[in-house]
Amino acid sequence: MTISKGAFTAGCLVAAAIQAGMPASAKAQTESVATWDLPAQALGETLRAIARRSGRDILFAEALVRGRRARAVRGRLTARAAVRAALAGSDLVVEERDGALLVRARPHAARQDDPGPGEIVVTGTRIRGAQSPSPEIVATRQALEDAGIDDMAGFSRILPQNFSGGQNPGVAGGGDQGGQSNINNSTTLNLRGLGADATLTLINGHRIAYDALNQGVDVSAIPLAAIDRIEVIADGASALYGSDAVGGVVNLRLRRDYSGLETTARFGASTEGGNVQQQYSAVTGARWASGGFMVAADYDHSTPVLASDRSYTRKLNGSQTLLARQSQTSVVLAGHQQLTPGVTFELDGQFSDRRLQKTNAFTATTDPFVNGLVNHPAARSWSVTPTLRVDLSPDWTASLEATRSVSKTDIRSRNFRSGIETPGRLIYENRLINIEAGAEGPLVRMPGGDARLAVGGGWRQFDLGIDVTQTSAGVTRTTRSGNETRRSLFAYGELSVPLVGPDNRMPLVEQLQLSAAVRYERYQGIEQVATPKLGIIYAPHRDVTLRFSWGRSYKIPTLDQVNRVEAGGLLPGSLFAPQPVPALPSGATVLVLSGGNPDLRSERATTWTASFEVRPQFLEGLKLGASWFDVDYRDRIASPISDTLSALANPAFADFVLMAPSAAAVQAIVDGLPQAITNATGQPFDPARVGAILDGRLRNSAHEHARGVDLDIEYRISPGPRDRLTLSATASYLDASRQLSPGQPVLARSGVIFTPPTWRVRTGGSWDRGNTGFTAFFNYSGGVYDNRLASPGDIPAFPTVDLSARIRTTDDRGLLHGLEFRLSALNVLDEKPHTIFTSDPAAIPYDSTNQSSIGRFISLAVTKSW
């Protein structure tokens, strides 16, 4: 990064502040004022009317406002003052929360049928009105759109706690680089870089089917237009949600309903070539006194980015795919209906169909249709979840939900070797059935408020179907076919105990809340797991909140890991260096075993977090936060041998090497394999000539450790009567390591090529004045160390600048009414990936897991509210 780029970024933010007329004194801050004349009516209708006119996000739970009446709102007021006027005389309050206005119950007066903040940000707790002891991150749809982010793939790239490797469309080389793979262009979230299978992703608080093989969830199947907000808990949460919640939980909260029709058309392209995008979306729905619904539809098409489009990949074959051509159609439905007083039925569902093409050239000098692989993946997914919510009493509520979800990836491939084509087909189909019931309510009145309990349980079944076929010489044969099923029973409980609250606060103790949760899960044919979590929230001052949590989390082996076909490969013994002592006999061979393992156990983790948040009342709008995390991840599933060709002489691999096996033992192993061994020796297989057996099959052998710090600063002010200015900075520091098996060296898993960078930062601001707005952000992905070479070197950081401007028409009626234009420029300085050394001329010459080939991307979006 040059000085001019940093100066440019600072200039954008300073210009926004100057243009907004920022005053020197915080006491002069005022929000935009409007004239209101709203009658006394249903509270939900009043809040929606204020949100529509002011442009502010107002978050509230339907159950919280159901049956309530708003006071009349009249006069010249800010949006926040208008909400306060509507709530006058009630036990509800309004407060700022991550750029939105949050309506919640007063902590000391929260009724048991008022969801309070727990219904607004629930991912960290199942208890209404309780705060989570884990740090929370909330991103609203409006804030993302204002920043020029138009889909969940874009969100995954700007979240500092997320690693973009793994299942991410930007991973090049046919979707496989540095051990990161993506076969169908899906986007899965990967908190702390622990793997997409160690981040639990929920839709409206419930699971959906996994995507492909790696046990992640494809968030790109949900259009941003359907999302209300995204909640992230970057902390272990298996005590609440079960398997996979090791790195954390991401919950996509859908819009509950919508009134009217909104359509958007977006066009954009990378200025260096390729990646021409068209996106069309629509949101519609209706609201009535007892319910409402929302339907969102989205179509997105993008052209590929090829090696010929980028200067740093011109040495590759020009048709090599860097970013795949893709077309995707998505539909999301959400609705709710009060059946009788105290009984509500809810429904949400989604459908997505994505088709793409990837071309991977095996050499830099020949066409991929001579030597290469051309894939045509198609990914289709759907889910439906009906939910029944019942008020058991004025204090207790219960829910019953069922989810049916399917995700199918169908890949038709054309493999070319010297111009000879071998067609193939690979089908992965994940299926999920989940039935869950829960209840929540108060147990006993404590000095600081009600001690509340949430309990629940359920049954889950998930299936993985795999079908692999290959056609050679006109004959199609099935190389792998099967369907694996796993079932589990689970139960959980969570207790929140407010010892000190508004009614009994004392000097240095404004709030003290204890929480405890435990979940028991029994997996058929595998094992039983019980995971606890403890938390403390302590506020020594009304402006300062401290949070602490400790817990255990786990991840069950994927169905692919357990059922992956065991395979054997025969290699010449002369390839292994250094040789063992004594050396292998001349002409000896080595049998290398790989594949799954039916005896795999769950992976276990212990997590700690500590965080603080400061919201000084003397400087309203300022929030300072920091959190420390530590994840000790044991029994990770991996192949215990990191370097096959040096394994015979390495004492760290001694437990996985059998020297001088008998011919009978070798023959017995080969006979037990489900398919013939791969013989790379050029000689017929002779069990008597096998000098060693390397067992690289998957085991619970690896140990990972991730620790670090998250930082968060935000300042919101209103410099003028029509102005709102928000400045923010978020950063994440990660120090991670991995040991494949006991006795092996501990290797860095952050700050090294193809792993997460040590530092990720996003800082910037947004300014709104009336019907116009401007957003500028600086993104920083730290440099990494290339340790693959005899002379290791550094790969520089990847800094980018994003700009976005928007304007809304002010016409009250006619064709121009309700129009918004948004112009965005992402990576406006056109930062390019830094090239890396590759021994293979056809290999991708940059770290695509950390640095993107998109380049400068310019887009224009036009939105019309009808």
N, C-alpha and C positions, 0 to 999 in steps of 0.2 A: 504494500500500500504506500502511495506517495503522500507527501504533505498536502498537496493540492486536494486530494480526495478527502482527507480529514477536514481541511478548511471548508470544502464544499458542503460537507455534512453539517458542520457547525453553523455555517452561513444560512442553511435552510432553516434550522431551528431558531436562530436569532432573528431571521427575517420574519418568521411567523410570529414571534413574540413582539417585535417592534410594530408589525402591521396591526396586531391586536391591541396595541396601545397599553402594554403592561405597566401598571403603576408601581411606584416604589413602595407604597404602603399596602400591606395585605388588608388593612381595615377598609380600604376603598373598594374591595371586591363586591360586585353585585352580579346577579344572574340576569339573563334575558327576561324582560317583563312583557306580559301580554295581557289583553283585556279578556276576562272570562265571564261567561254567563251560562253556567250549567245548572240545571234544576236539581232538586233532591231526587235521587233515583237509585237504582241498583249500584252498589259500590263498584262492581267490576266494570260497568259501562262508563262510569265517571273516570276511572283510572285509564281505561283504554282511550277515551276522548282526550285526556290530557297528554297521553303518550303520542297520539297521532298528531296533535297540533304542535306540541313542543319539540318533537323529534327526539325526546329522551326515551331510553329504555326504562320501563317500569316493571320490575319483577315482583310477582305475587302469586301465591298458590290459590287455585280456584276454591279449594276447601276452606281457605282462610276467609274469603270474602263472600262465600255463598250465603245467601239469606240476609246480608247486611245492606243497610241503606246509607248512602253518602249524603252529607249535608250539601246544600246548595253552594256553589262556588261562583262568586261574583266579585268583580273589581279587577284592578291591575295588579297582577301577581306573577312571581316566578313560577316555574313548573313545580318546584319543590314546595313553595308556599301554597300552591293550588292543591297539591296532594294533602298537605297538612290541614287545609280548610275542609277538604272532603272527609278527613278522618276525625275531625273535631268531635269530642264527646265519646269517642270509642276507646278501646284498649289497644289500638294499633298505632304504630309509629312509622315514620319514613326516615331512611338514612341512605347515605351514599355507599355503594358497594361496587368497586371495580368499574366505575363509569356509569353505573345505572342507579336508579332510585329503587330501593328495596323496601317493600311494605312488609312489616312483621309485627308480631305481638310484642308488647312490652315484656321484658324478661320477668319482672315481678308480678305481672298480671296475666301471664299466658294461660289461657284456658286449655283444657286438654283436647278440645276439638279445634283449636287453632294451631295449624302446623308450624307457624313461626318460621325462623330461619332454617330449620331442619328440612322444610319442604322446598326451600329455595336452593340451598346448596347441601344436598343430602349424601353426596358420594362418600364423605368421611364418617358418616354415622347413620344409623337407621332410626334414630330417636328424634321426634319432632321437638323443635325448640332448643335442642342441645347443640352446642358447638363441637366441632371436631378437634381432637388434640393433634391431628396431623395438619401440616401446611396445605393450604388450598390454593389452587389457581383457577380463575374463572375467566373465560374469553367469550364475549357475546358476539353474536352474528354481526350486529351492526358495527362493532369495533373492527372486526376482521374485514368487512366489506369496505369500510372507510379507509383501511390501510392497503387496499388493492388486492386482498386475498379473496379468491373466488371459489375455492374448493378445499376439501380436507387435506389434500396433498400439500397445498400451500401452507396450511396451518402446521402440518408436521414439520415443515422446513424451518419455521420461525420460532418454534417452541424450544427454548434453550435446554430444557431437561430431556429432550428427545434426540436420539441418534438416528440420522437419516439412512444408515445402512440397513441391510436386511431387505424385507419386502417393501421396496420403494421404487417407483418408476424411474428414478434417476440412476439406479445401479445399472451400469452399462455392461458391455461385453456379452450381449445376449441375456442379461439379467444375472450374471454371475461374476463377481470380482472379489478377491480377498476373502473367500469363504462366505460372502453375502450373496444370496440368490433371490431372484424374483422371476417366477415363470409366467405370471399372468398380469403384470403391471398393476398389481394391487398396492395399496398403501396401508401399512400396519404401523402402529405406534410402538416405540421401543424406548421406554423410559430408562434412563441411566445406562443405556447400552447393554443391558443384561439379556436382550433378545426379545423379539416380538412375542414369543411364547411365555415370557415372564411379565408381560404387561396385560392386565385384564381390561378389555374394552366392552362397555355396556351401551345399550341403546335404551334410553328411558329407564335405566336401572336394572335391565335384565340382559341376559346373555343371548347371543345369536350364534349361528353355526360358524365354526372355524373356516379359514380360507386355505385351500390347497393343502400342503403337507405340514407347514411349520407352526400350526396351532395359534396363529394370530387371527385378528378380525380385520377385514377390509373396510376401513372407514371411508374410502373414496366412493363406496356404493351409496352413501347418504349425501344428497346434494346440500350445499350450505344453505340454500333457500328454505329448507325444511327445519333447520336447527334454530333453536332459541339461544342456547348457550352451550359451552363445553366446559365440563368440570374435571379438573385434574387433581388427583391426590398422588404425589410422588413419594409414596411411603407404602410399606408392606401392609396389606389389608386382607389377608386370608382369613383372619378371625371374623370378618364381616361377609366376605364374598367367596371364599374357598380357593381352589387351585388357580394358579397363574398370577395372582396378585402379589408378586414378589417385588418387582420394580415399582408397582403402583397400579392405580385404576384410572381409566379415562371414561367418563360418562357423557354421551351425547344426548342432551335434553332437546327433544323435538318441540316445535311450536305446538301448543295445546289445541289451539283453534285459530281461526282467522276470519275476518269479515271483509268481503269485497274480493277484488281481483288485482293482482300485481304481476306484471310481465317484465322480463329483462332480456335484452339481447346484448351480447358481448362479442367483440372481435378483437383479436390481438395477434402478434407475431414477434418472433425473435429477430432483431435487426440484422444479425449476422447470417440469417437464413434458417429455413425450416421452422417447425413448431408454430405453424399458422393455426390459430384456434378460433372456433366458432362455438358459442354457448348460448342456448335459449332455455329460459326457465319461466315457470309460472307458478304462482301460489294463489289459491282460492279457498273459500270456505264460507262458513256462516256461524252466527252465534244466536242463541235464543235463551230464554229465561232459565231453562234447566239443562242446557248443554251447548255443544258446538262441535265443529270439525274443521280440519285443515287438510288440503291435498296439495302437494308440491310435486311438480314434474320438471325434469331437467334433461336436456340433450346436449352432449358435448362431443365435438369432433376436433382432432388435432392431427396435423401432418407430422411426419417423422423428422428428427434431426439425424442426418447421416454424417459419416466421417468426412465426406467431401464438403460439408457445410462449415467446418471449423478448421482454422489454420493449424491448430496444434494436433490434429489427427489426419492431416493430409497424406501422411506416409502410409496410412492404412488403406485397405481397399475402400474405394469411395462409397460403396453400398453398405458398408458396415453400419449397423444401427447403434446410435448413441441414446436416442429417445424414440420410443416406438410410436408408430402411427396407431391411432386409437379412436374408436367411436363408442360412446356409452349413453345409454338411456336409463334413467332412474325415476322411480315414482315412490312417494312416501305418503302415508295416510295416518292421521291421528284424530281421535274424536273422544268425546265424553258425553254421557247422558245420565241425568239423575232419574232413576226409575221410580223411587218413592222417597220420601224424606229419610235421609240417612243411608240410602243405598244408591251407589253410582256405578255405572258400567263404563269402562274405558276400553279403547281398542287402538292399537297402533300396528302398522305393517309397512313393509318396504319390498320393492322389487328393483333389481338392477340387471342390466345386460350389457356386457362390455366385450368388444371384439377388436383385435389388434393384430399387427404383423411385426415380427422381429427377424432381422437378418444378421447372422453371425458368420463372418468370413474366417475360414481356418488359416488362410495365408494372406499376406499383404499384396500378393502379385496375381492371384487368380480370382475369378469371379466366384461368389458364393454358390452359384449354380453349377460350379465345377468342383470346388472344395469348400463346403460350408453347410450351414444349417439354417433352414428357413422355417420358422414356426408361425402358426396361425392359432393362437390361443383364443378361446371364447370362455368367458366367466359369467355365470348366471347365478344369482342368489335371490332368495326371498325369505321373508319371515312374517309371522303374524302372532300377536300377543293380545288376547282378551284378558281383562282384569276386572274383578268385582271388588268394590270397596264398601264396607259396611261399618256404620257407627254402632258398636255394640252397646254403648251407653254414652252419656254426655262426655265421658272421659276416655273410653277405650275405643280404638278402631281396629278393624281387621281387613285383610285383603287376601284374595285368592287369584293367582294368575297362572296361565299356561302358555308356553311358547312352542311353536313348531317352526323350524328354520332349516333351510337347505342352501348349500353353496356348492356349485359344480363347476369345475374347470375342465374343459375339453380342448386338448392341444393336438392339432394335426401338424405333424412335422415332415419335412423333406430333407433327408440327410444325403449330401452329395460327396462322393469320394471319387476323384478322377473322372468326374462327369457321370458316374453311375449313381442313380437315385435309389435310396432305400426309404420308402415311406413308413411312417409310424404314427401311432395314435396313443395318447396318454390321457386317461380320465381319472380325476380325483373328485369324489363326491362326499362332502361332509354333511351329516344330518344331525339335528338336535331336537330332542323333546325335553322340555323342562316344566315341571309342575311345582309350584311353591306357594305356601300359605304363611302368613305372618300376622302378628298383632302387636299393638303398642299402646302404652298408657301409663298413668302414674301408679306408684306403689304406696308411697307414704309422703306426707308433707314434712320437708326438712326446713331448718332455719333459712337456708338460702333458696328455697323453692321446692318443687316437687321432684322426688327421686322417681325416675321413669325407667321402664323396662320395655325392651323389644325382644320378642321371641318369634321363632319361625322354623320351618323345615320343609323338606320336599324330596323329590325324586327326579333324577336326570338320566337320560340316555343319549349318548352320542355315538355315531357310526362313521366309519371311513371306508368307502368303497374305492378300490383301485383296479384299473383295467389297463394293461399295457400290451399293445400289439405291434408287430413289426412285419413288414412285407419285403421279401427278398425272392428274386427270380419268379415273381408272380405268385408266391406262396405266402399267405398270411398266417403267422403263428402267434399265440399268446404267450408272452414271456412272464407276465405276472397278473394274477387276477385273484380277487378275494374281497371279502367284506368283514370288517372287524367291528365289534360292538363292545361298548363299555357302559356299565350302569353304576349309579351311586345313590346312596341315601345320605341326607345331611340334615343337621339341626344346628341352630345357632341361638345365642342369647347375648344381649348387650344391656348394660346397666349404666345409667348416668346419675350421679349423686352430686347435687349442688350444695356444698357445705356453707359457702358464703355467697350472698347475692345482694341485690339492692336493699333488701329489708334489714340485713344484719351486717352490712359492711363495716369495717373498722380501719383505723390507720394502718397503712401498708398492706391491707387485704381488702381490695375492692371486690374481688371474685376469686372463688376457689371451687373448682369442679373436678371430681374424680370420675373416671369411666373405666369400665372393664368389659371385655367381650371375649367369647370363646365360640368356636365352631368345631363340630364333630362331623367327619365325613367318612363313609365306608365305601370303598371302591371294590366292586365285585372282582374277585380273583387277583387283587393286587395287595391292598393293605388298608388299615384304618388310620386316620390322621385326626389329631385334635390340636388346634392352634389357638393360643390365647393372645390378647392384646390389652395393655394397660395404658392409661393416659391421664395426664394432669393438665389443667388449665388454671393459671394463676395470674391475677392482675394486681400488682402492688399499687397501681395508680390507675385512675380511670382512662389515662392516655396510653398505658403500657400493658400489653398482654404477653405472657410467656406460656409456651406449650411444650409438653414433653410426651413422648410415646415410646413404648417398647413393645415388640411383638414378634411372633414367629409366623413365617409364611412357608408355602410349599408349592410345588408344581408337579403334577402327576406326569409320568412319561407319556409322550405322544403315542398315539396308536401306530404311527409309522416307525417310531424308535423301537417299539416292542416287537412289531411284526415285519420289520424290514428283512428282506430275503438275505440269508447268510450266503456269502460268496467266498470263493477261494481263487487266488492268483498265484501262478508259479513264475518265479523270477530266477535268472542266473545268479549264482552265489558270487560271481566275480563283480557284480554291481555294488556290493555292500562294502563300504569303507568308513572307518577302519574295520579290518577283519577281527573276529573274536580270537581269543587265545585259548586253545590252539586254533589256527585258521581252518576254514572249511576246506575239505579235500578238493582237488582239481576236478572240475566238471560237476560239482555239487549244485543243487538247486535249493531254493528257499520257498516254502509255502506260506503265503500271507493270507490270513483270514480277516474278513470284514463283514459288516452287516449289523442287524439288530440283535436284541437279546431279550428273550421272554422273562428273564429274571430281574429286570430293571426295577428299582424302587423309586419312590418320589424324591425329588430334590428338595432340600430343606434350607431355610434362611432365617437368620435372626436380624431384626432391623431395629435401629435406634434413630429417633429424630429429636431435635431440640430447636425451637424457633422463638423469635420475639417479633412483636409488631408494635410500632409506635404511631399513634394518630394524635398529635398535639392539638389541643383545643385552641391554643393561642395562635395557631397557624392553620386555620381550617382548610381542608383539602389536601394536606400533606400526609403521606403514609410512608413509613420506613419499615422494612422487614428483612429478616435474614433467618436462614435455617441451616442446620448442620445435619447431615445424614450419614449413616453407617450401615452397610448391608454385608453381612457375613454369609455367603452363599455356598453351601456344602453339598456334597454328593451330586454335583452337576454331571449330567450325562454327556460323555464324550468318548472318542477313541483314545485309549491311554497312550498311544504311540504317536508322537508329534513328528518324528523324522524316521521314516521307514528304513532308508538306506544306511543310516548310522546306528540302528537299533541293536544290532547283534553285539556290539562292543560297549554299549552304554549301560552301566550298572543300574541306572534309573529304570530301565525297561526289563530287568532280569525276571520279574514275576510274569512277564507276558511273552517270554521266549523259551522254547523247548529245544535244546540242542541235541543233536544226534538221535532223533526219534527212530523207533523201530519201523520197518517197512509195514508191519501189520497195523501199527498205530496210525501211520500216515494214511493207509488205505481205508481204515475205518472212518477217519475224519472225512476223506473225500467222498466215500460212499454215503455219508450222512448229509452231505450238502444237497440242497434242492435242485441245483443245476450244475452242469459241468464246469470244471475250473477253467479259468482263462490262462492259457499257456503262452508265456512270452519268451520261452527259452529257445525256440526253434528246434527243439528235440522232442521226441515222444516222452510222455509222462512215465517216469519210473519211480515208484515209491521208495525203492532202495537208495536212490540218489539224492533224496531230500535230506539235507544236512541240518536244517533248522525249520521250526514253525514259529511264525510271528502271529500272535492272536490280537488283532486290532479291533475286535468286535466291541460294540458300545458297552460302557460300564459306568456305574456311579463312582467315578474316580476323580473328577475335577473339583477344584476348590477356587471360588472367585471371591474377591473382596473389593467392594466399591464404597468409597467415602468421598465426602465433598461438602460444598457450601453453595446455597442459593441466595442471591441477593435481589431485593426488589425495592425500588423507589418510585413513588408516584406523587405528582403535585397537580391538583386541579384548582383553577381559579377562574373567575369571571372578571376580566379587566374592565369591561364596559357593559352597558345595559344589554347589548346584543351579542356579547362575545363569551366564548368558553375556550379556555386553553388548558390542555393536558400535556404534561411532560412526564416521561416515564423512562426507567432503565431497569432491565432484568439481566441477570448474569448467573451462570452456573459453572462451578468448578468441580471437576471430576478426577479422582485419583483411583484407578482400578487396576487390579492385577489378577492373574490366573495361574494356577498350577494344575497341569493335566493329570498328574497322579503323584502320590507321595514319593519323595526322593528326586523328583524332577525339579528343574529350576523354576522360580517364580517369574513369570513373564508379564510385562506391562500390557494392560488392556485399555489404556487411554493414552492419548498423545503419541500413538504409534500408527503408522500407515494402516488403513482399513479398519481402524477402531475409532471411537469417539475422541474428539479433541479434548484437551485438558480444560480449555475455556470456551464457552459460547456466550455471546452477549447480544442483546437487542436493546437499543436505546433510541429515543426520538420523541415526537410529540405530534399533537393534532390541534388545530385551531378551527373553531366554528364561529361564523358571524352570520346570523340570520339564515339565509338560504344557501350560503356558500361554506366550503370547508377545505382545509388543506392539511395533509399528513406527510410527515417525513420521518423515516426510520433508518438507522444505521445498524447493520448486522455484522457480527464478527464471529467467524469460526476459526479457532486457533490453529496454528501450525502443528504439524505432526512430524514424527521422526521416522525416517525410512531405514529400518534396521535389517533389510534383506540382503544388503551388499557387504562385501569385504570392507569397503570404506563407507560406512553409513553417513547419511546426510539429512538435512532438515528440508521439509516441504513447507514453504511459507504459508502464512495465514490466508484466509479467503474472506476479505471484507466486501460488503455490498451496501448500496444505498437505494432505498425504495422511496418513491414519491407518488402521491395521489392527490388529485384535486376534484372537487365535486360541486355542482350547483343545482339547486332545485328551482323550478319555475314557481312564480307566485300567483299565477292566474287562478281565479276562483272557479272557473268553469271553462268549457271548451276543450279543444284537442290538446292544448298546451297545459291543461290542468294536471297536476300530479306527475310531472316529468322530472326526472333527475338524470344528469349526465355526469359520468365519472371517468376521468382520464388518469391512467396509472402508468408509471414507469418503474419496473422492478429491475434492480441491478443497473441503475441508470448510467453508471460509469463503465459498464461492460467489463467487469472483472472476469478474467478467464482462468480456468484451472491451470495449476502449475504442472508441468510435465514431470514424469517419473521415469526411471530406468526400467526397461523391460527386456528380458532375454529373448522373448518371442516377438518377432517383428509384427505379428498380427494381434498382439495383446493391446488392450486399451492403455494409452500412455498417460493416464492421470488417475488420481484417487477419486472415483466417482461416488464413493460412499460419503465423502465429505465436501466435494467441490462439484458444482453443477455445470453442465454444458449448455444450459438454457441461454446464458448470456443476457444482454439487455432485452427486456420484454416490454413492449408497449401495447396497451389495450385501451379500448373505449367501450364503456358499458352505458346503455340507455335503459332506464327503468320507468315504467308507466303504471301509475295507480289509477284503476278505473272506478 
